[in-house]
């Protein structure tokens, strides 16, 4: 029982009462204790079900990984393509671990982009003084490094590959069932919290793929989906005030989700 912990998830906007987080007594010598942070398979969970703590930890670990390989990643004698492949396989993998299930906000995305840009500047041997003095743009930094992706583009590609795996997954598997799950209750007042399904639907829009559930699942099983992932554009179009319809199978219910990016 020493490695077993419990976590209480209160309703949005509410805080946990002491009664809800009291020790769960098993016997005279053993009990379950409650925690406010829980790490599982490299990801950090908190009672508010947000990614703030997880992304904060990801950035910290990515900085350590980059500094440990700084002599290699900033070595101008090594071809740029090789350095970028090493960077993607190590630093980016640490930074975006588990991003397929993130319901990320614009503020958290900005933190990831800033961290990524700092790494690219160091690989380019460009200081912040150079950026300010010579007005060097982020696009120019990425162009010098083999036109590498932004954090948003990398996340969208990972989500797209994740969706392809889910489409080929048997319908009895847990991840597939969760993707098509539906809560038959009225949504709470005010703007609801962004969910993983919202992020996945946004990825389908950017890949120009039909968003009704049955349509994109069938397309993801075909060669068309793989072709669109390989031809993923370097520039992601900005979606503004776009409404999409997510059709859930069997239930016949529709939900309109409005994205304002």
C-alpha positions as CSV (number, residue, x, y, z in Angstrom):
1,X,0.0,0.0,0.0
2,X,3.0,2.3,0.4
3,X,3.0,3.1,-3.4
4,X,-0.8,3.5,-3.7
5,X,-2.2,7.0,-3.6
6,X,-5.7,8.4,-4.3
7,X,-6.7,11.7,-5.9
8,X,-10.0,13.5,-5.6
9,X,-11.4,15.4,-8.7
10,X,-13.8,18.1,-7.6
11,X,-16.3,19.7,-10.0
12,X,-15.0,22.6,-12.1
13,X,-14.8,25.8,-10.0
14,X,-15.0,23.9,-6.7
15,X,-12.3,22.9,-4.2
16,X,-12.0,19.6,-2.3
17,X,-13.3,19.5,1.2
18,X,-11.1,17.9,3.9
19,X,-13.7,15.2,4.2
20,X,-13.2,14.2,0.6
21,X,-9.4,13.9,1.0
22,X,-9.2,12.2,4.3
23,X,-7.1,9.0,4.6
24,X,-8.9,5.8,3.5
25,X,-8.2,3.3,6.3
26,X,-7.6,-0.2,5.1
27,X,-6.7,-1.8,8.4
28,X,-4.9,-0.8,11.6
29,X,-1.5,-0.4,9.9
30,X,-2.4,0.5,6.3
31,X,-4.2,3.4,4.6
32,X,-4.5,5.2,1.3
33,X,-3.4,8.9,1.3
34,X,-4.6,11.6,-1.1
35,X,-2.2,13.6,-3.3
36,X,-2.4,16.7,-5.4
37,X,0.0,15.5,-8.0
38,X,0.3,12.0,-9.5
39,X,2.8,10.9,-12.0
40,X,1.8,8.0,-14.3
41,X,3.8,6.9,-17.4
42,X,5.7,10.1,-17.5
43,X,2.7,12.4,-17.3
44,X,1.5,14.5,-14.3
45,X,-2.1,14.5,-13.2
46,X,-3.7,17.2,-11.0
47,X,-7.2,17.5,-9.5
48,X,-8.1,20.3,-12.0
49,X,-7.3,17.9,-15.0
50,X,-5.2,20.7,-16.6
51,X,-1.8,20.4,-18.3
52,X,-0.1,23.3,-16.5
53,X,2.1,21.1,-14.2
54,X,2.8,18.5,-16.8
55,X,4.0,21.1,-19.4
56,X,6.0,22.9,-16.7
57,X,7.8,19.6,-16.0
58,X,8.2,18.8,-19.7
59,X,9.9,22.2,-20.3
60,X,12.3,21.7,-17.4
61,X,13.3,18.2,-18.5
62,X,13.7,19.4,-22.1
63,X,16.1,22.2,-21.0
64,X,18.2,19.6,-19.1
65,X,18.3,17.3,-22.2
66,X,19.3,20.2,-24.5
67,X,22.0,21.4,-22.2
68,X,23.4,17.8,-21.9
69,X,23.7,17.7,-25.7
70,X,24.5,21.3,-26.4
71,X,28.0,20.6,-27.7
72,X,26.5,18.4,-30.4
73,X,23.4,20.4,-31.2
74,X,25.2,23.7,-31.6
75,X,28.2,22.3,-33.5
76,X,28.3,24.0,-36.8
77,X,30.5,21.3,-38.3
78,X,27.7,18.7,-38.0
79,X,25.2,18.9,-40.9
80,X,22.0,20.8,-40.0
81,X,19.8,17.9,-41.1
82,X,21.6,15.6,-38.7
83,X,21.4,18.0,-35.8
84,X,17.7,18.5,-36.3
85,X,17.1,14.8,-36.4
86,X,18.9,14.4,-33.1
87,X,17.0,17.3,-31.7
88,X,13.7,15.9,-32.7
89,X,14.5,12.4,-31.4
90,X,15.6,13.7,-28.0
91,X,14.5,17.2,-26.9
92,X,11.3,17.3,-28.9
93,X,10.2,13.9,-27.8
94,X,10.7,14.9,-24.1
95,X,9.0,18.2,-24.6
96,X,5.9,16.8,-26.3
97,X,5.6,13.4,-24.5
98,X,1.8,12.7,-24.2
99,X,0.8,15.8,-26.2
100,X,-1.8,13.6,-28.1
101,X,-4.1,13.8,-25.2
102,X,-3.5,17.4,-24.2
103,X,-6.3,20.0,-24.2
104,X,-3.8,22.8,-24.4
105,X,-4.6,26.5,-24.0
106,X,-3.1,29.3,-26.0
107,X,-1.0,30.4,-23.0
108,X,0.6,26.9,-22.6
109,X,1.2,26.7,-26.3
110,X,3.0,30.0,-26.2
111,X,5.3,28.7,-23.4
112,X,6.2,25.7,-25.5
113,X,6.9,27.9,-28.6
114,X,9.1,30.2,-26.5
115,X,11.1,27.2,-25.2
116,X,11.4,25.7,-28.7
117,X,12.5,29.1,-30.2
118,X,15.3,29.5,-27.6
119,X,16.6,26.1,-28.5
120,X,16.6,26.9,-32.2
121,X,18.4,30.2,-31.6
122,X,21.2,28.4,-29.7
123,X,21.5,25.9,-32.5
124,X,21.8,28.8,-35.0
125,X,24.3,30.5,-32.7
126,X,22.0,33.5,-32.6
127,X,21.7,35.5,-29.3
128,X,18.7,37.5,-28.2
129,X,20.8,40.6,-28.8
130,X,21.1,39.6,-32.5
131,X,17.4,39.0,-32.7
132,X,16.6,42.4,-31.3
133,X,19.4,44.3,-33.2
134,X,18.9,42.7,-36.6
135,X,15.2,42.0,-36.4
136,X,15.6,38.3,-37.0
137,X,12.2,36.6,-37.4
138,X,11.3,33.2,-36.1
139,X,10.6,32.0,-39.6
140,X,14.2,32.8,-40.6
141,X,15.5,30.9,-37.6
142,X,13.5,27.8,-38.6
143,X,14.4,28.2,-42.3
144,X,18.1,28.1,-41.4
145,X,17.5,24.8,-39.6
146,X,16.1,22.8,-42.5
147,X,12.6,24.5,-42.2
148,X,11.8,22.7,-38.9
149,X,8.3,22.7,-37.6
150,X,6.9,24.9,-34.9
151,X,5.6,23.3,-31.7
152,X,2.0,23.6,-32.9
153,X,2.8,21.9,-36.2
154,X,4.7,19.1,-34.4
155,X,1.8,18.6,-32.0
156,X,-0.8,18.4,-34.8
157,X,1.3,15.8,-36.7
158,X,1.5,13.7,-33.5
159,X,-2.2,14.0,-33.0
160,X,-2.9,13.0,-36.6
161,X,-0.8,9.9,-36.3
162,X,-2.6,9.1,-33.0
163,X,-5.9,9.4,-34.8
164,X,-4.8,7.0,-37.5
165,X,-3.9,4.4,-34.8
166,X,-7.3,4.9,-33.1
167,X,-9.1,4.4,-36.4
168,X,-7.5,1.0,-37.0
169,X,-8.1,0.0,-33.3
170,X,-10.8,-2.5,-32.5
171,X,-14.0,-0.9,-31.3
172,X,-13.8,-2.9,-28.0
173,X,-10.5,-1.2,-27.0
174,X,-10.7,1.4,-24.2
175,X,-9.1,4.3,-26.1
176,X,-11.5,3.8,-29.1
177,X,-14.5,3.7,-26.8
178,X,-13.4,6.8,-24.9
179,X,-13.0,8.7,-28.1
180,X,-16.6,8.0,-29.1
181,X,-18.1,8.4,-25.6
182,X,-20.9,10.8,-24.8
183,X,-22.3,12.1,-21.6
184,X,-26.1,12.5,-21.9
185,X,-26.3,15.6,-19.7
186,X,-26.7,19.2,-20.4
187,X,-23.4,21.1,-20.6
188,X,-22.6,23.5,-17.7
189,X,-23.2,27.2,-18.0
190,X,-20.6,29.5,-19.4
191,X,-17.8,28.3,-21.6
192,X,-16.9,24.7,-20.9
193,X,-13.3,23.6,-20.4
194,X,-11.5,22.5,-23.6
195,X,-11.3,18.7,-23.9
196,X,-9.1,16.3,-25.7
197,X,-11.8,15.7,-28.3
198,X,-11.8,19.5,-29.1
199,X,-8.1,19.3,-29.9
200,X,-8.4,16.2,-32.0
201,X,-11.3,17.8,-34.0
202,X,-9.2,20.9,-34.6
203,X,-6.4,18.6,-36.0
204,X,-8.9,17.1,-38.5
205,X,-9.9,20.6,-39.7
206,X,-6.3,21.5,-40.3
207,X,-5.8,18.3,-42.3
208,X,-9.0,19.2,-44.3
209,X,-10.6,15.9,-43.3
210,X,-14.4,15.6,-42.7
211,X,-15.1,15.8,-39.0
212,X,-18.2,13.6,-38.5
213,X,-17.0,10.6,-36.6
214,X,-17.9,7.9,-39.1
215,X,-16.5,9.9,-42.1
216,X,-13.0,10.5,-40.7
217,X,-12.6,7.0,-39.2
218,X,-13.2,5.4,-42.6
219,X,-10.8,7.9,-44.3
220,X,-8.1,7.3,-41.7
221,X,-8.2,3.6,-42.6
222,X,-7.4,4.5,-46.2
223,X,-4.3,5.6,-48.0
224,X,-5.7,9.1,-48.4
225,X,-5.2,9.9,-44.7
226,X,-1.5,8.8,-44.7
227,X,-0.9,10.8,-47.9
228,X,-2.3,14.0,-46.3
229,X,-0.1,13.5,-43.2
230,X,3.0,13.1,-45.4
231,X,2.0,16.2,-47.4
232,X,1.4,18.2,-44.2
233,X,2.1,21.9,-45.0
234,X,4.8,23.8,-43.3
235,X,2.3,26.6,-42.7
236,X,-0.8,25.8,-40.7
237,X,-3.7,28.0,-41.7
238,X,-5.3,30.0,-38.8
239,X,-8.9,29.0,-38.1
240,X,-11.1,31.8,-36.8
241,X,-14.7,31.6,-35.7
242,X,-15.0,28.2,-37.3
243,X,-17.9,25.9,-36.2
244,X,-17.6,22.2,-36.8
245,X,-20.1,19.4,-36.3
246,X,-19.0,16.2,-34.5
247,X,-21.4,13.3,-35.2
248,X,-21.2,10.4,-32.8
249,X,-22.1,7.0,-34.0
250,X,-25.2,5.1,-32.7
251,X,-26.5,8.0,-30.7
252,X,-27.3,10.3,-33.6
253,X,-26.6,13.3,-31.4
254,X,-24.7,16.3,-32.7
255,X,-22.6,18.8,-30.9
256,X,-21.5,22.1,-32.4
257,X,-18.0,23.2,-31.3
258,X,-16.9,26.7,-32.0
259,X,-13.1,27.4,-32.1
260,X,-11.7,30.9,-31.7
261,X,-8.0,30.7,-32.1
